[in-house]
């Protein structure tokens, strides 16, 4: 078997089709997301730098080291950060956890196992409307209000609690984030998990701002309060679809495909046709060996 594997590697190398990493397996160097998001693995992950144009990872999450995702997810985050910085100079998206280096469960998440999930901090303002950069995940109520420690001792002689300060859910900037995620040209978003009241605040804002109805409809499908988890009133959990090539290797899009089902109702025919064409090309492009045969054997990128 070893001689056969070596012979195959030599033939492939001679044809310029692939390299042969350890164990004689074929690897094209791209990431592979395998299995459903709550029971899977991540092969050859990409690593998100701690900061970049329009985004940063606060220390609490940077120290955990869950900075790995598929090539597509990392590219989406870089794209969204740059777009936000372009649309509103100085705007920085707070990025929390992606996935562990090799995927699978972690001490903090049951999902986030396949490199297709990321937690994003909300944008917030103070009571006067000035931007506040959060380094934690305060819980926002149905009005979009949360409290943070003020670093001031409470004065018991007053009715106000001075030990906390009030922050507000920045509806306008959070909508810009949602819009950038939906319109990213790299990978379609499957879900944006968020509490229903916060979702409604953004949809109402979008309609008042005369955003395109097609965009609002997509947002209403993708923004979703999960029924089997916490309501996500302190952060937004984003999940992208499996790449077409990863589906061939066992990547599973667990859950409803809202966007895929409804897209034709709101978009021009040419846009749908282009999406189908891109998927067809991706499905026929050369891909790595099926992940179920090589999990745990590929060398990982640093």
C-alpha positions, 0 to 999 in steps of 0.5 A, a space after each residue: 500500500 505504501 508503494 502504491 501511495 508513493 506511486 500515485 503521488 509521483 504520478 500526480 506530482 508529475 502531472 502538476 495536479 497536487 502535492 503529497 503531504 505526509 501519509 501520501 494524501 492529496 491536498 490542494 491547500 484550501 480549507 474543508 468544512 466537514 459535517 454539520 456546524 454542531 458536529 464536525 471538523 475543520 481541515 486546513 483552516 484560515 486564521 483571522 488576524 487579531 485586527 484589520 481594516 474595519 474590525 478588531 478582536 477584543 482581548 477576551 476573545 483574542 486570548 481564547 484562540 478561536 480565530 480559525 475558519 474556512 477560507 470563505 468565512 475569513 474572507 467574508 469578515 475581511 471584506 465586511 470590515 473593509 466595507 464598513 470602514 469605507 462606508 463610515 470611516 473609523 467604524 470597527 466591527 468587534 469579532 468574537 469567536 470563530 472555531 478552534 484550529 481543528 474544529 470540533 467542540 470547545 469549552 465555550 460553544 457546542 456549535 462553531 465546529 466547522 469554521 462557518 460560524 462567528 460571533 460579532 459584537 453589537 455596535 452601541 452608543 451612549 445615552 447621548 448617541 456617541 459611539 461606544 466600542 464594546 469589549 464585552 457582550 451586555 444584554 440588550 432589552 426589547 427597547 435596545 438598552 443595556 447597562 455596563 459598569 461605570 467604574 463609579 461607586 454607587 451613592 446610596 443617597 441618590 435614587 440613581 445607580 451610579 455604578 452602571 451606565 446605560 448604552 443603546 443598541 446602535 440601530 443604524 450601524 448594526 443595520 450597516 453590518 447586516 447589509 454588508 453581510 447580506 451583500 458580500 460577494 464571497 459566501 452566502 449567509 445562512 443565518 444571523 442569529 439575533 433576538 427578535 426585538 433587536 431584529 425588528 428595530 433594524 427592519 423598521 429602521 431599514 424601511 424608514 431609510 427606504 432601503 430596497 424591499 428585496 434587501 429587507 426581505 432577505 434580512 427578515 429571512 436571515 435574521 433569526 432568533 433560535 428556538 433551541 438556544 439563548 435568544 442572542 440579545 447580547 451578540 449576533 451569531 453569523 453562519 455561512 453556507 457550505 462552499 459547493 466544493 465542501 458539500 462534496 466532502 460531507 459539509 452539511 447545511 443544517 437548517 432551512 435554506 431560506 435565501 435559496 428558496 426565496 431569492 427568485 421572488 425578489 432578485 432579477 433573473 440574471 442574478 439568480 442565473 449567475 448564482 446557479 452558474 457559479 455553483 455549477 462551476 464550483 461543483 466541477 472544479 478540482 477539489 481535495 480528496 473527500 474529507 471523511 477519508 483524511 480528517 486528522 491527517 492533513 497538516 494545518 496552516 499556522 
